[in-house]
Amino acid sequence: MIDPFVEQQRGLMDDLERRAASGALRVDIDKPVLLVWGRGDPVFPLEQGERLAHYAGPHARLVIIEDAAHAPNLEHPEAFERAVAPFLAE
């Protein structure tokens, strides 16, 4: 699904982080934000998810799916649902 475009995806995330860190991109969001991340993501390491959650502001919540990689919604749909359902119910 992502193999042909891994470097491009990493480049996009790196650019997003650089812009957010420099203040050139305002990503502080005043609405609830849920980030669901696979601990073993080979494309976007967990550290990037943690930084993204930080840049998204105080309303951001990061949920880590332990045994997932890049597609936690497909790899562990039950865990993904347990993360997303309460967020949507709020």
Residue pairs with C-beta under 8 A, 6 or more apart in sequence:
1 71
2 9
2 43
2 70
6 43
9 43
9 44
10 43
10 44
13 44
13 48
13 52
16 25
16 27
16 52
17 48
17 51
17 52
17 55
19 25
20 27
20 52
20 55
21 55
27 55
27 56
27 57
28 55
28 56
28 57
29 56
29 57
29 59
29 60
30 57
30 59
31 59
32 59
32 60
32 61
32 87
32 90
33 53
33 56
33 57
33 59
33 60
33 61
34 60
34 61
34 63
34 83
34 84
34 87
35 49
35 52
35 53
35 56
35 60
35 61
35 62
35 63
36 63
36 65
36 72
36 73
36 80
36 83
36 84
37 44
37 46
37 49
37 62
37 63
37 64
37 65
37 68
37 72
38 64
38 65
38 68
38 69
38 70
38 71
38 72
38 75
39 46
39 64
39 65
39 66
39 67
39 68
40 67
40 68
40 69
41 49
41 68
41 69
41 70
42 69
42 70
43 70
44 70
46 64
49 62
49 64
50 62
52 60
52 62
53 60
53 61
53 62
54 60
61 87
63 83
65 72
65 75
65 76
65 79
65 80
65 83
66 79
67 75
67 76
68 75
68 76
68 79
69 75
72 79
72 80
73 80
